[in-house]
């Protein structure tokens, strides 16, 4: 019974697609167009200083951060209001993460990690607004974020521990014969960190937004039966809201883990 | 619009992924660094110290409130103890006063009873004396009446008796 119903609906969808499809739209789906970097003014060449849509949405991420963290906490109430509660929640969440994962002596890096978290979470959420531009979907952006973490962590590791930081690669708990092999593996995994760190964030955001665009293209092509992809868009959108926060969290907690390795390199 | 941007993407990189259009990298990186520096300054100079201050202040308020509550509780316990002590003292005092008063009253009562007993004894003695006098008086009267009556009876019977004999006879009879 369920199967017959399913096939009936499928047939209806296909037929309606054929009958009601607007002739000019067809299946013109360009899911990657939303990621194009364009100048805000004019249509010329993009130099390094040109204000682009990336500039605009990064600026909006700054404004959103300021609105939440500065204006939200401006009343300094003992009993917080809504905005102040959220600001304190974000503060406490990241602070506890730094303290628990990276250790008490990592607390001086807290503003730096908080900066990364606030930028990523704001950019991810703002990127979900319709017709917006998701800055964190670009590998150029996430790679810079990941490389900043990588360079910071490596420098901190050598400054804090000197040559002892190389102990991170020398697994002293393993049998002596295995240690050189493990050292090579550890070294490779260390240098792969910024790659996975950046592609994880950029790939997730890009894939989610592309899927939304694909379904939106279906909705345009299906005419009367466009409610089906619209339901799918709703579901994927809900998932993307979750992903926006989870990816910010994952990026931040990995930063904390790397920082812990730099501060306490012994296994 | 869609076809326009699509055309732009094609023109810009020729690749289908704008993420791999390297001509925009310097632009994005520059603006990202600006953004990060601004957010870092805003957070580290303004937002984070302020929120840390608010949290510390709240913690302080909660701690001092708890301490104050502890103080007040101790005071309440002290007050209750003082009240109970005062109550016990007052009760003991009241019992002492009751005992004293009772002893006093008992003493007064004993004194009064003793006095009354004395008075009763005195009165009884006086009365006995009076009774004795009356009794003596009565006996004398009976003797006189008996003498007169005897003399009359003897006279009526035709006898003549001496007064001394009659008195002697009456006295003898009354003794007997």
Interface residues (C-beta under 8 A of the other chain):
Chain A: X28 X30 X32 X33 X34 X35 X36 X37 X38 X46 X47 X48 X49 X50 X52 X54 X55 X58 X59 X61 X62 X65 X66 X69 X70 X73 X74 X76 X77 X78 X80 X84 X87 X88 X91 X92 X110 X111 X112 X114 X115 X116 X118 X119 X135 X137 X138 X139 X140 X141 X144 X145 X148 X202 X206
Chain B: X2 X3 X5 X6 X8 X9 X12 X16 X17 X18 X19 X20 X21 X23 X24 X25 X26 X27 X28 X29 X30 X31 X32 X33 X34 X35 X36 X38 X39 X40 X42 X43 X44 X46 X47 X48 X50 X51 X52 X53 X54 X55 X57 X58 X61
